[in-house]
Amino acid sequence: CTYGPRHATAAMTKPRFGMEVFKFSVYIAMPIIMVSVFVWEPENLEGIIKQCAYVVYPPEGPKPPSQDEMRKIIEANRKKRLD
């Protein structure tokens, strides 16, 4: 019989260079493709960032009073307490 247990083991241990070449080419090509997509069209990256925004900051609130304004407020409060 030509297909005995020895033939099955030899076929299973035979290196498959085609698959390794394919995996290596994908490993090398993927970063190159991604860089080219985002460098030539930056709108793609902006769209992804906007779509996956996981931090949403609230709108900017009113600015705190300056030091001079705080002094005026404190003086006004003191006058109200004394009256």
Secondary structure as GFF3:
##gff-version 3
##sequence-region A 1 83
A	DSSP	alpha_helix	5	13	.	.	.	ID=ss1
A	DSSP	alpha_helix	17	40	.	.	.	ID=ss2
A	DSSP	alpha_helix	42	51	.	.	.	ID=ss3
A	DSSP	alpha_helix	67	82	.	.	.	ID=ss4
###
